Amino acid sequence: LACGPDATQGGRHQVFPGGSTILSFNCVQVQKKNYREEKKRAAKELFSALKDPTVIIMANWLKIRGTLKSWTKLWCVLKPGVLLIYKTPKVDHWVGTILLSACKLIERPSKKDGFCFKLYHPLDKSIWTMKGPKGENVGSITQPLPSSYLIFRAVSESDGRCWMDALELALSCSSLYKLSSSKQVKDVDLNCSSDSSHILNLLQSSNLSDQELFQLNESTLRNHHMENDTCSDKSERETHEESENGTTEKSRRLTEESDTDQSEIQTDLSPDVVSTIYNEQTEEEMAPAGETSQTETVSEENKGLIWTLLKQLRPGMDLSRVVLPTFILEPRSFLDKLSDYYYHANFLSEAALEQDAYCRMKHVLKWYLSGFYKKPKGLKKPYNPILGETFRCRWYHPQTNSCTFYIAEQVSHHPPVSAFYVSNQKDGFCISGSILAKSKYYGNSLSAVLDGTAKLLFLNLEEEYVITMPYAHCKGILYGKLTMELGGKVTIVCEKTKYSTELEFKLKPLFGGYNSVNQISGTISLGNEVMATVEGHWDGEVFLDQKMNGHKDLFWSPTSEVRMQRLRRQVVQLGQQGEFESERLWQHVTSAIKEKDQLKATQEKYILEEAQRQAARERKDQPWHPRLFQFDPITNEWHYKYANVRKRFFYNL
């Protein structure tokens, strides 16, 4: 135990028979003095951050529910580590201060308008500080508020989500006020009295190396101190250790994702995480437009297999549990096929910069249509993903020097649900969703329904577009040509701007000609007012007739020039993929199909499916826990675990 030279010179100590020297009195005095000085310094820095009007993460009106279950509108100011509550934006009537380090945050369902969330102490203890930012002992008079929790209501869901993200940020960096005593890091001034953007820029900064960010986080945690003097030294140490472990774990979770934007990789990855290396994909199958590429003549051998299969089926039966013959399989996973919609993700980059809501909807519609013309030759169905299977890839945007990342996982096998997440943080958009694949048999035809939605979010605009998908219809199983088409009505709806698009994918009529194949028609509306009509072919030309000027123009056409301009997809090399990544998992089946060895393909496919069944038997009644996605029982949606909420908040500022 070292207490400095003054602690032993002239001081009193005792020598015990074992020969050990226990420093007393002077040493204890020095320790107490250092302890008091450190407490004063920590308190001074905390109050400095509280008083400084520039250190603010977010401030706005929120409704707060009182103990008597009535709502009061109060002005809330969010700072690192604390939430200050006032009666008005003048901040001269302080109501109370919540210490966020003791709180948990959760979304709260509500039947009323707006968006609710809850801050609470997990052990039902008080979440309030004893004094105000100016040393106030008593807050302004208002309705009584609960001691261990508070329920907040924002005006809209977008505002509520923004508050949730801001609170997550404040919870994760609640000790940033300690940085005022640290030395400069890469010439970045972290003084609490400086501009509030310094705190946000620190988290965003790509100039800091991974090692420096790691050391910065460690030094911040080491300097963390408890403000409550009633705790013993032991309890202070335990609380500090728990806080350090919790913060480190949260930091680890936020940085585990290797599939983040390039700017994110520099900021978020810890030193021991190796970023993924992507290579441009060289092989790509692209069938021509029209009905020819969507029909197939079945050989006599394969017709026998179809008849054997049909004997086991009855009209209306769900085909999700039926083992299909390999000759109708497209040599790639369904998770891979879902990525076909992002070869023209640059349309979304343009939409994020568009100021006019109507033009943004047109950009979104053009991107949506661009995902259909890529199709396999003949009538093919992708592999049903194995439970726990994942797929990842990305597209480089040369215009903006950014990347759109895609990652998907099979989160359920019965029923078969595929969850996916797409992100381009630099260009300001992300997409999330899940698809339940359902197949129905109707005698001479079957339909593959993609039940689910995708949610496109423009981060800087706080606009969300909810998108649905058409179904695939296959006919001619018993007689006629074996043909595949798309059918059904789909919608693209933006609740914030009130713009919506409705499209109908039309099946070919009985006596229709060549031009009646793959037809679509629809409208773009603002509320109940039709702004434009859309018609054409989903794998060809689409025309837009705008009602405001009466002009009918070519809106979209996948010409050879457009196809050459599509973004190049980059994938992970086979040797660097995990065992449950799609390409590696199905490599033997894919190889056999490409070699047209149907027997070997069937055998390899059976090995995978039997291994999946064996794993299910071993789990018995234990539920499966996906690695990358988690289910929200309130919204019935799958969310990507490692979506970077901090980045979302920065784009919302």
C-alpha positions as CSV (number, residue, x, y, z in Angstrom):
1,L,0.0,0.0,0.0
2,A,1.7,3.2,-1.1
3,C,0.5,6.5,0.5
4,G,3.3,8.8,-0.6
5,P,6.5,9.8,1.3
6,D,4.7,12.0,3.7
7,A,2.6,9.2,4.9
8,T,5.4,7.3,6.7
9,Q,8.0,10.0,7.6
10,G,7.3,11.0,11.2
11,G,4.1,8.9,11.2
12,R,3.1,6.3,13.7
13,H,3.0,2.6,12.7
14,Q,2.9,-0.8,14.3
15,V,5.1,-3.8,13.7
16,F,3.6,-7.2,14.3
17,P,5.5,-10.5,15.0
18,G,5.1,-11.6,11.4
19,G,7.3,-8.7,10.3
20,S,4.6,-6.9,8.3
21,T,4.2,-3.1,8.7
22,I,0.7,-1.7,8.8
23,L,0.7,2.0,8.0
24,S,-1.8,3.8,10.2
25,F,-3.1,7.2,11.0
26,N,-1.1,9.3,8.5
27,C,-1.8,6.8,5.7
28,V,-5.5,6.8,6.5
29,Q,-5.5,10.6,6.7
30,V,-4.0,10.8,3.2
31,Q,-6.4,8.3,1.9
32,K,-9.4,10.2,3.3
33,K,-8.1,13.5,2.0
34,N,-7.6,12.0,-1.5
35,Y,-11.1,10.5,-1.3
36,R,-12.7,13.8,-0.4
37,E,-10.9,15.7,-3.1
38,E,-11.9,13.1,-5.7
39,K,-15.5,13.2,-4.6
40,K,-15.5,17.0,-4.8
41,R,-13.9,16.9,-8.3
42,A,-16.5,14.4,-9.5
43,A,-19.4,16.4,-8.1
44,K,-18.0,19.6,-9.5
45,E,-17.7,18.1,-13.0
46,L,-21.2,16.7,-12.8
47,F,-22.7,20.0,-11.7
48,S,-20.7,21.8,-14.4
49,A,-22.3,19.6,-17.1
50,L,-25.7,20.1,-15.5
51,K,-25.4,23.9,-15.5
52,D,-23.8,24.2,-18.9
53,P,-26.7,25.1,-21.3
54,T,-24.7,23.9,-24.3
55,V,-24.2,20.3,-23.2
56,I,-27.6,19.0,-24.3
57,I,-28.4,15.8,-26.3
58,M,-32.1,16.6,-26.7
59,A,-34.8,18.9,-25.4
60,N,-38.6,18.9,-26.0
61,W,-42.1,18.7,-24.5
62,L,-43.2,15.3,-23.2
63,K,-46.3,14.3,-21.4
64,I,-45.6,12.5,-18.1
65,R,-48.1,10.4,-16.2
66,G,-48.4,11.1,-12.5
67,T,-49.1,8.9,-9.5
68,L,-52.8,9.6,-9.9
69,K,-52.6,8.4,-13.6
70,S,-53.2,11.9,-15.1
71,W,-50.9,13.4,-17.6
72,T,-48.9,16.6,-17.3
73,K,-47.0,18.3,-20.1
74,L,-43.4,19.1,-19.0
75,W,-40.2,20.3,-20.6
76,C,-37.6,17.6,-20.6
77,V,-33.8,18.2,-21.2
78,L,-31.6,15.2,-21.8
79,K,-27.9,15.5,-20.8
80,P,-25.2,12.8,-20.5
81,G,-26.3,10.7,-17.5
82,V,-29.3,12.7,-16.4
83,L,-32.8,13.8,-17.5
84,L,-33.8,17.2,-16.2
85,I,-37.5,18.1,-16.0
86,Y,-38.8,21.6,-16.0
87,K,-42.2,23.3,-16.2
88,T,-41.3,25.5,-19.2
89,P,-38.4,25.8,-21.7
90,K,-37.1,28.8,-19.7
91,V,-35.7,26.2,-17.3
92,D,-36.3,28.5,-14.3
93,H,-38.8,26.2,-12.6
94,W,-37.1,22.9,-11.9
95,V,-39.3,19.9,-11.2
96,G,-36.8,17.1,-10.8
97,T,-33.8,15.3,-12.1
98,I,-33.6,11.6,-13.1
99,L,-30.2,9.8,-12.7
100,L,-30.1,7.6,-15.8
101,S,-27.3,5.3,-14.5
102,A,-29.9,3.6,-12.3
103,C,-32.6,3.3,-14.9
104,K,-33.7,0.9,-17.6
105,L,-35.6,2.0,-20.7
106,I,-38.5,0.1,-22.3
107,E,-41.2,0.9,-24.9
108,R,-44.7,0.8,-23.5
109,P,-47.8,-0.2,-25.5
110,S,-50.7,2.3,-25.5
111,K,-54.1,2.5,-27.0
112,K,-54.0,6.3,-27.1
113,D,-52.4,8.5,-29.8
114,G,-48.6,9.1,-29.6
115,F,-45.8,6.9,-28.5
116,C,-45.1,5.8,-24.9
117,F,-41.9,4.7,-23.2
118,K,-40.9,4.0,-19.6
119,L,-37.9,4.8,-17.5
120,Y,-37.7,2.6,-14.3
121,H,-35.4,1.2,-11.6
122,P,-35.2,-2.6,-12.0
123,L,-35.2,-3.0,-8.2
124,D,-38.1,-0.5,-7.6
125,K,-35.8,2.1,-6.0
126,S,-35.9,5.8,-6.4
127,I,-34.7,7.2,-9.7
128,W,-34.6,10.8,-8.5
129,T,-31.6,12.9,-7.4
130,M,-31.8,14.7,-4.0
131,K,-30.9,18.2,-5.4
132,G,-31.4,20.2,-8.6
133,P,-28.8,21.5,-11.0
134,K,-28.5,24.7,-9.1
135,G,-28.6,23.1,-5.7
136,E,-32.4,23.2,-5.3
137,N,-33.7,21.1,-2.5
138,V,-37.4,21.3,-3.4
139,G,-38.8,21.1,-7.0
140,S,-41.6,23.2,-8.4
141,I,-45.1,22.2,-7.4
142,T,-46.7,19.8,-9.9
143,Q,-48.9,16.7,-9.6
144,P,-47.2,13.9,-7.6
145,L,-44.8,11.8,-9.7
146,P,-43.8,8.1,-9.0
147,S,-40.5,7.6,-7.3
148,S,-39.2,4.4,-9.0
149,Y,-40.4,5.0,-12.6
150,L,-41.8,7.5,-15.1
151,I,-44.1,6.9,-18.1
152,F,-43.6,9.4,-21.0
153,R,-45.8,10.1,-24.0
154,A,-44.4,11.7,-27.2
155,V,-46.6,13.4,-29.8
156,S,-45.9,10.9,-32.6
157,E,-44.1,7.6,-33.0
158,S,-41.2,9.2,-34.9
159,D,-40.7,11.7,-32.0
160,G,-41.0,8.8,-29.5
161,R,-38.4,6.7,-31.4
162,C,-36.1,9.7,-31.5
163,W,-36.4,10.1,-27.7
164,M,-35.8,6.3,-27.3
165,D,-32.6,6.6,-29.4
166,A,-31.5,9.7,-27.5
167,L,-32.0,8.0,-24.1
168,E,-30.1,4.9,-25.3
169,L,-27.3,7.3,-26.2
170,A,-27.4,9.0,-22.9
171,L,-27.5,5.7,-21.0
172,S,-24.5,4.3,-22.9
173,C,-22.4,7.5,-22.5
174,S,-23.6,8.6,-19.1
175,S,-20.0,9.1,-18.0
176,L,-18.9,11.4,-20.8
177,Y,-18.9,14.4,-18.5
178,K,-15.8,12.9,-16.9
179,L,-13.8,13.6,-20.0
180,S,-13.4,17.3,-19.2
181,S,-10.4,16.4,-17.0
182,S,-8.8,14.2,-19.6
183,K,-6.0,15.3,-22.0
184,Q,-6.7,16.0,-25.6
185,V,-7.3,13.0,-27.8
186,K,-6.3,13.6,-31.4
187,D,-6.7,17.4,-30.7
188,V,-10.4,17.0,-29.9
189,D,-11.5,19.3,-27.1
190,L,-13.8,17.4,-24.7
191,N,-14.4,20.2,-22.2
192,C,-18.0,20.1,-21.0
193,S,-18.3,23.9,-21.5
194,S,-17.5,23.5,-25.2
195,D,-20.0,23.1,-28.0
196,S,-22.4,20.2,-27.3
197,S,-21.6,18.7,-30.8
198,H,-18.2,17.7,-29.4
199,I,-19.8,14.8,-27.5
200,L,-21.7,13.6,-30.6
201,N,-18.7,14.1,-32.8
202,L,-16.6,12.0,-30.5
203,L,-18.9,9.1,-31.0
204,Q,-19.1,9.6,-34.7
205,S,-15.4,10.5,-35.3
206,S,-13.6,8.3,-37.8
207,N,-10.3,10.0,-37.1
208,L,-9.8,8.1,-33.8
209,S,-8.3,4.7,-34.2
210,D,-9.9,1.6,-32.7
211,Q,-7.2,1.3,-30.0
212,E,-7.6,4.9,-29.0
213,L,-11.4,4.5,-28.8
214,F,-10.9,1.4,-26.6
215,Q,-8.4,3.2,-24.3
216,L,-10.7,6.2,-24.2
217,N,-13.6,4.0,-23.1
218,E,-11.5,2.3,-20.5
219,S,-10.2,5.5,-19.0
220,T,-13.7,6.9,-18.8
221,L,-14.9,3.8,-16.9
222,R,-11.9,3.9,-14.5
223,N,-12.7,7.6,-13.6
224,H,-16.4,6.8,-12.9
225,H,-17.4,7.6,-9.3
226,M,-20.5,7.3,-7.3
227,E,-22.2,10.5,-6.2
228,N,-24.0,9.0,-3.2
229,D,-21.8,9.3,-0.1
230,T,-24.0,6.9,2.0
231,C,-22.5,3.8,0.3
232,S,-19.6,2.0,1.9
233,D,-16.3,1.5,0.1
234,K,-17.2,-2.1,-0.7
235,S,-20.5,-1.2,-2.2
236,E,-18.9,1.6,-4.2
237,R,-16.4,-0.9,-5.6
238,E,-19.1,-3.4,-6.4
239,T,-21.3,-0.8,-8.1
240,H,-18.3,0.5,-10.1
241,E,-17.5,-3.0,-11.2
242,E,-21.1,-3.7,-12.3
243,S,-21.2,-0.4,-14.2
244,E,-17.9,-1.1,-15.9
245,N,-19.0,-4.6,-16.9
246,G,-22.4,-3.5,-18.1
247,T,-20.9,-0.6,-20.1
248,T,-18.3,-2.8,-21.7
249,E,-20.9,-5.5,-22.5
250,K,-23.1,-2.8,-24.2
251,S,-20.1,-1.5,-26.1
252,R,-19.3,-5.1,-27.2
253,R,-22.8,-5.7,-28.4
254,L,-22.8,-2.5,-30.4
255,T,-19.5,-3.4,-32.1
256,E,-20.0,-7.1,-32.8
257,E,-21.6,-6.5,-36.2
258,S,-19.0,-6.7,-38.9
259,D,-21.5,-5.8,-41.6
260,T,-21.6,-2.1,-40.8
261,D,-20.9,0.9,-42.9
262,Q,-17.3,1.7,-43.6
263,S,-17.5,4.8,-41.5
264,E,-19.0,2.7,-38.7
265,I,-16.1,0.1,-38.8
266,Q,-13.6,2.7,-37.8
267,T,-15.7,4.1,-35.0
268,D,-17.4,1.0,-33.5
269,L,-15.2,-2.1,-33.8
270,S,-13.1,-3.0,-30.8
271,P,-9.4,-3.9,-31.4
272,D,-10.0,-7.7,-31.4
273,V,-12.7,-7.7,-34.1
274,V,-11.6,-8.2,-37.7
275,S,-13.6,-6.6,-40.4
276,T,-15.1,-8.7,-43.2
277,I,-13.3,-8.8,-46.5
278,Y,-15.7,-8.6,-49.5
279,N,-15.0,-9.5,-53.1
280,E,-17.0,-8.5,-56.2
281,Q,-19.2,-11.3,-57.4
282,T,-18.2,-12.5,-60.9
283,E,-21.0,-14.9,-61.8
284,E,-24.6,-13.7,-62.2
285,E,-27.6,-15.3,-63.9
286,M,-29.9,-12.9,-65.7
287,A,-32.8,-14.1,-67.8
288,P,-34.3,-12.0,-70.6
289,A,-37.7,-10.2,-70.2
290,G,-40.9,-11.8,-71.3
291,E,-42.8,-15.0,-70.9
292,T,-40.1,-17.2,-72.5
293,S,-37.8,-17.1,-69.5
294,Q,-40.7,-18.0,-67.2
295,T,-41.7,-21.2,-68.9
296,E,-40.1,-24.6,-68.8
297,T,-40.7,-27.9,-70.6
298,V,-40.5,-30.8,-68.1
299,S,-38.7,-34.0,-69.2
300,E,-40.4,-37.4,-69.0
301,E,-38.2,-38.4,-66.1
302,N,-39.0,-35.3,-64.1
303,K,-42.7,-35.7,-65.0
304,G,-42.7,-39.0,-63.2
305,L,-41.2,-37.3,-60.1
306,I,-43.9,-34.7,-60.2
307,W,-46.7,-37.3,-60.4
308,T,-45.2,-39.1,-57.5
309,L,-45.2,-35.9,-55.5
310,L,-48.7,-34.9,-56.5
311,K,-50.1,-38.2,-55.2
312,Q,-49.2,-37.0,-51.7
313,L,-50.9,-33.6,-52.1
314,R,-54.5,-32.4,-52.0
315,P,-55.8,-29.0,-53.1
316,G,-55.4,-26.2,-50.5
317,M,-52.5,-28.0,-48.8
318,D,-49.5,-26.0,-47.4
319,L,-46.3,-27.1,-49.1
320,S,-43.9,-25.8,-46.5
321,R,-43.3,-29.3,-45.2
322,V,-43.1,-31.0,-48.6
323,V,-39.7,-32.1,-49.9
324,L,-39.4,-30.8,-53.4
325,P,-37.4,-32.5,-56.2
326,T,-34.0,-30.8,-56.9
327,F,-34.6,-30.3,-60.6
328,I,-36.9,-27.3,-59.9
329,L,-34.4,-25.7,-57.5
330,E,-32.5,-22.5,-58.3
331,P,-28.9,-23.1,-57.0
332,R,-29.0,-20.5,-54.2
333,S,-30.8,-19.9,-51.0
334,F,-34.0,-17.8,-50.5
335,L,-32.0,-15.5,-48.2
336,D,-29.7,-14.8,-51.2
337,K,-32.7,-14.2,-53.5
338,L,-34.2,-11.6,-51.1
339,S,-31.1,-9.5,-51.8
340,D,-32.1,-9.0,-55.5
341,Y,-33.9,-5.8,-54.6
342,Y,-30.8,-3.8,-53.8
343,Y,-28.8,-3.8,-57.1
344,H,-30.2,-0.3,-57.6
345,A,-30.1,0.9,-54.0
346,N,-28.6,4.2,-55.4
347,F,-32.2,5.2,-56.1
348,L,-32.7,5.2,-52.3
349,S,-29.6,7.3,-51.9
350,E,-31.1,9.8,-54.3
351,A,-34.5,9.7,-52.5
352,A,-32.8,10.5,-49.2
353,L,-31.6,13.8,-50.6
354,E,-34.9,14.7,-52.3
355,Q,-36.7,17.6,-50.7
356,D,-40.1,17.0,-52.3
357,A,-42.2,14.2,-50.7
358,Y,-43.9,13.3,-54.1
359,C,-40.5,13.0,-55.8
360,R,-39.3,10.8,-52.9
361,M,-42.2,8.4,-53.4
362,K,-41.4,8.2,-57.1
363,H,-37.7,7.4,-56.3
364,V,-38.9,4.7,-53.8
365,L,-41.3,3.2,-56.4
366,K,-38.5,3.1,-59.1
367,W,-36.2,1.3,-56.6
368,Y,-39.1,-1.1,-55.8
369,L,-39.7,-1.9,-59.5
370,S,-35.9,-2.4,-60.1
371,G,-35.9,-5.5,-58.0
372,F,-38.0,-7.7,-60.2
373,Y,-36.3,-7.9,-63.6
374,K,-33.5,-10.2,-62.3
375,K,-34.9,-13.7,-62.6
376,P,-33.5,-17.2,-63.2
377,K,-33.8,-19.0,-66.6
378,G,-36.8,-21.3,-66.4
379,L,-39.1,-22.2,-63.6
380,K,-36.9,-22.3,-60.5
381,K,-37.4,-22.1,-56.8
382,P,-34.5,-21.2,-54.3
383,Y,-33.5,-23.4,-51.4
384,N,-35.6,-23.4,-48.3
385,P,-33.1,-21.9,-45.8
386,I,-32.0,-24.1,-42.9
387,L,-32.9,-22.9,-39.4
388,G,-30.1,-20.5,-38.3
389,E,-28.7,-20.1,-41.8
390,T,-27.4,-16.6,-42.6
391,F,-26.4,-14.7,-45.7
392,R,-24.6,-11.4,-46.1
393,C,-23.3,-9.2,-48.9
394,R,-22.9,-5.5,-49.8
395,W,-23.1,-3.1,-52.8
396,Y,-20.6,-0.3,-53.3
397,H,-22.0,3.1,-54.4
398,P,-19.3,4.9,-56.5
399,Q,-21.3,8.1,-56.6
400,T,-21.4,8.6,-52.8
401,N,-18.4,6.4,-51.9
402,S,-20.6,4.4,-49.5
403,C,-21.8,0.8,-49.1
404,T,-25.2,-0.8,-48.7
405,F,-25.0,-3.8,-46.4
406,Y,-27.4,-6.7,-46.4
407,I,-27.7,-9.4,-43.8
408,A,-30.4,-12.1,-43.4
409,E,-31.1,-15.0,-41.1
410,Q,-33.6,-17.9,-41.1
411,V,-35.2,-17.3,-37.7
412,S,-37.9,-19.9,-37.8
413,H,-38.4,-23.2,-39.8
414,H,-42.0,-24.1,-39.0
415,P,-43.4,-21.7,-40.0
416,P,-40.5,-20.6,-42.4
417,V,-39.6,-17.0,-41.5
418,S,-36.7,-15.1,-43.0
419,A,-35.6,-11.8,-41.3
420,F,-33.4,-9.3,-43.0
421,Y,-31.7,-5.9,-42.4
422,V,-30.3,-3.5,-44.9
423,S,-28.3,-0.4,-44.0
424,N,-26.4,2.4,-45.6
425,Q,-25.8,4.8,-42.8
426,K,-23.7,7.3,-44.8
427,D,-26.5,7.8,-47.4
428,G,-29.1,7.8,-44.7
429,F,-31.4,4.8,-45.2
430,C,-32.1,1.4,-43.7
431,I,-34.6,-1.4,-44.4
432,S,-35.8,-4.1,-42.0
433,G,-38.4,-6.8,-42.3
434,S,-39.3,-10.4,-42.2
435,I,-41.0,-12.7,-44.7
436,L,-43.1,-15.8,-44.0
437,A,-43.0,-18.0,-47.1
438,K,-46.2,-19.9,-47.6
439,S,-47.0,-22.2,-50.6
440,K,-50.5,-23.5,-51.5
441,Y,-51.4,-26.3,-54.0
442,Y,-54.5,-25.9,-56.1
443,G,-54.4,-28.9,-58.5
444,N,-52.9,-27.6,-61.7
445,S,-51.2,-24.6,-60.0
446,L,-49.6,-23.5,-56.8
447,S,-48.9,-20.1,-55.2
448,A,-45.9,-19.0,-53.2
449,V,-47.1,-16.1,-50.9
450,L,-44.5,-13.9,-49.3
451,D,-46.4,-12.8,-46.2
452,G,-44.7,-9.9,-44.4
453,T,-43.6,-6.3,-44.8
454,A,-40.4,-4.4,-45.3
455,K,-39.9,-1.0,-43.6
456,L,-37.8,1.5,-45.3
457,L,-36.6,4.3,-43.1
458,F,-34.9,7.6,-44.2
459,L,-32.8,8.4,-41.2
460,N,-32.5,12.2,-41.8
461,L,-36.2,12.6,-42.6
462,E,-37.7,10.3,-40.0
463,E,-39.9,8.9,-42.8
464,E,-40.9,5.2,-42.8
465,Y,-42.3,3.5,-45.8
466,V,-44.1,0.2,-45.3
467,I,-43.8,-2.2,-48.3
468,T,-45.6,-5.4,-49.2
469,M,-44.7,-8.1,-51.8
470,P,-46.5,-9.9,-54.6
471,Y,-47.0,-13.6,-54.7
472,A,-45.5,-16.1,-57.2
473,H,-48.0,-18.2,-59.2
474,C,-47.0,-21.4,-60.9
475,K,-49.4,-23.1,-63.3
476,G,-49.3,-26.0,-65.8
477,I,-48.3,-28.6,-63.3
478,L,-50.6,-31.3,-64.7
479,Y,-51.3,-30.0,-68.2
480,G,-50.1,-27.1,-70.3
481,K,-46.8,-25.2,-70.1
482,L,-45.2,-25.0,-66.7
483,T,-45.3,-21.2,-66.2
484,M,-44.4,-18.8,-63.4
485,E,-46.0,-15.3,-62.9
486,L,-46.3,-12.6,-60.2
487,G,-49.7,-11.6,-58.9
488,G,-51.6,-9.7,-56.2
489,K,-51.8,-6.1,-55.0
490,V,-48.9,-4.5,-53.2
491,T,-48.7,-1.2,-51.3
492,I,-46.0,1.4,-50.4
493,V,-47.3,3.6,-47.6
494,C,-45.7,6.6,-45.8
495,E,-47.8,7.5,-42.8
496,K,-45.9,10.8,-42.2
497,T,-46.3,12.3,-45.7
498,K,-49.6,10.6,-46.4
499,Y,-48.3,9.5,-49.8
500,S,-49.0,5.9,-50.9
501,T,-48.6,3.7,-53.9
502,E,-50.8,0.8,-54.9
503,L,-49.8,-1.6,-57.6
504,E,-51.5,-4.7,-59.0
505,F,-49.4,-7.5,-60.5
506,K,-51.8,-9.1,-63.1
507,L,-51.8,-12.7,-64.1
508,K,-52.0,-13.5,-67.8
509,P,-55.7,-13.8,-68.8
510,L,-56.9,-17.0,-70.5
511,F,-57.0,-15.5,-74.0
512,G,-54.3,-12.9,-73.5
513,G,-51.4,-12.3,-76.0
514,Y,-47.7,-11.8,-75.5
515,N,-48.3,-8.1,-74.4
516,S,-50.6,-9.2,-71.5
517,V,-47.8,-11.1,-69.7
518,N,-46.3,-9.5,-66.5
519,Q,-48.6,-6.5,-66.6
520,I,-48.8,-4.0,-63.7
521,S,-51.0,-1.0,-63.0
522,G,-51.5,1.3,-60.1
523,T,-51.7,4.7,-58.6
524,I,-49.7,7.2,-56.5
525,S,-51.9,9.0,-54.1
526,L,-51.8,11.8,-51.5
527,G,-54.5,10.8,-49.1
528,N,-57.5,10.1,-51.3
529,E,-56.3,12.2,-54.2
530,V,-54.7,10.4,-57.1
531,M,-51.5,12.2,-58.2
532,A,-50.4,9.8,-60.9
533,T,-51.2,6.4,-62.5
534,V,-48.7,3.7,-63.3
535,E,-48.9,1.0,-66.0
536,G,-46.5,-1.3,-67.8
537,H,-44.7,-4.5,-67.3
538,W,-42.7,-5.4,-64.1
539,D,-39.8,-6.8,-66.1
540,G,-40.0,-4.1,-68.9
541,E,-41.2,-0.6,-69.5
542,V,-43.3,1.2,-66.9
543,F,-45.1,4.5,-67.7
544,L,-46.1,7.3,-65.3
545,D,-49.1,9.5,-66.2
546,Q,-49.0,12.5,-63.9
547,K,-52.4,14.1,-63.3
548,M,-51.1,17.6,-62.4
549,N,-49.7,18.2,-65.9
550,G,-51.3,15.4,-68.0
551,H,-47.9,14.2,-69.2
552,K,-47.3,10.4,-69.7
553,D,-43.6,9.6,-69.6
554,L,-41.4,6.5,-69.5
555,F,-40.8,6.0,-65.8
556,W,-38.7,2.9,-65.6
557,S,-37.1,0.5,-68.1
558,P,-34.4,-2.1,-67.4
559,T,-32.6,-1.5,-70.7
560,S,-29.1,-2.9,-71.3
561,E,-27.7,0.4,-70.4
562,V,-29.5,0.4,-67.1
563,R,-28.4,-3.1,-66.4
564,M,-24.8,-2.1,-67.0
565,Q,-25.2,0.7,-64.4
566,R,-26.5,-1.6,-61.7
567,L,-24.4,-1.7,-58.5
568,R,-21.9,-4.5,-58.3
569,R,-22.6,-7.0,-55.5
570,Q,-19.7,-8.0,-53.2
571,V,-19.8,-11.2,-51.3
572,V,-17.6,-13.0,-48.7
573,Q,-15.1,-15.5,-49.9
574,L,-16.2,-19.1,-49.3
575,G,-13.2,-19.9,-47.1
576,Q,-14.1,-17.0,-44.8
577,Q,-17.7,-17.8,-44.4
578,G,-19.2,-19.4,-41.3
579,E,-20.5,-22.9,-41.3
580,F,-24.1,-21.7,-41.5
581,E,-23.7,-19.1,-44.2
582,S,-25.7,-19.9,-47.2
583,E,-23.1,-20.4,-49.9
584,R,-20.9,-22.6,-47.7
585,L,-23.9,-24.5,-46.2
586,W,-25.4,-25.4,-49.6
587,Q,-22.1,-25.7,-51.6
588,H,-22.4,-29.4,-52.3
589,V,-26.0,-29.2,-53.4
590,T,-25.2,-26.2,-55.7
591,S,-22.2,-28.0,-57.2
592,A,-24.4,-31.1,-58.0
593,I,-27.2,-29.0,-59.6
594,K,-24.7,-27.1,-61.8
595,E,-23.2,-30.5,-62.8
596,K,-26.8,-31.7,-63.5
597,D,-26.3,-34.6,-61.1
598,Q,-29.8,-34.7,-59.6
599,L,-29.1,-37.9,-57.6
600,K,-26.1,-36.4,-55.8
601,A,-28.0,-33.1,-55.3
602,T,-30.9,-35.0,-53.7
603,Q,-28.5,-36.9,-51.4
604,E,-26.7,-33.7,-50.3
605,K,-30.0,-31.9,-49.8
606,Y,-31.2,-34.9,-47.7
607,I,-28.1,-34.7,-45.5
608,L,-28.8,-31.1,-44.6
609,E,-32.5,-31.6,-44.0
610,E,-31.9,-34.7,-41.8
611,A,-29.3,-32.8,-39.8
612,Q,-31.9,-30.1,-39.2
613,R,-34.5,-32.6,-38.1
614,Q,-32.0,-34.3,-35.8
615,A,-31.1,-30.9,-34.2
616,A,-34.8,-30.3,-33.7
617,R,-35.2,-33.6,-31.9
618,E,-32.3,-32.9,-29.7
619,R,-33.7,-29.5,-28.7
620,K,-37.0,-31.2,-27.9
621,D,-39.2,-28.4,-26.4
622,Q,-36.4,-25.9,-26.1
623,P,-37.1,-22.8,-28.3
624,W,-34.6,-21.7,-31.0
625,H,-32.8,-18.4,-30.3
626,P,-31.6,-16.7,-33.5
627,R,-28.1,-15.3,-33.4
628,L,-28.7,-12.0,-35.2
629,F,-32.4,-11.1,-34.8
630,Q,-34.8,-10.9,-31.9
631,F,-38.6,-11.0,-31.9
632,D,-40.6,-8.1,-30.4
633,P,-43.9,-9.7,-29.1
634,I,-45.5,-6.2,-28.9
635,T,-45.1,-5.3,-32.6
636,N,-44.8,-8.9,-33.8
637,E,-41.7,-7.9,-35.7
638,W,-38.1,-9.2,-36.0
639,H,-35.4,-6.6,-35.2
640,Y,-31.7,-6.8,-36.0
641,K,-29.8,-7.0,-32.7
642,Y,-26.9,-5.0,-33.8
643,A,-28.5,-2.1,-35.6
644,N,-26.5,1.0,-34.5
645,V,-29.0,3.1,-32.7
646,R,-26.4,5.8,-32.0
647,K,-25.9,6.4,-35.7
648,R,-29.7,6.7,-36.3
649,F,-29.8,9.4,-33.6
650,F,-27.1,11.4,-35.2
651,Y,-28.9,11.4,-38.5
652,N,-32.1,12.6,-36.7
653,L,-30.3,15.6,-35.1
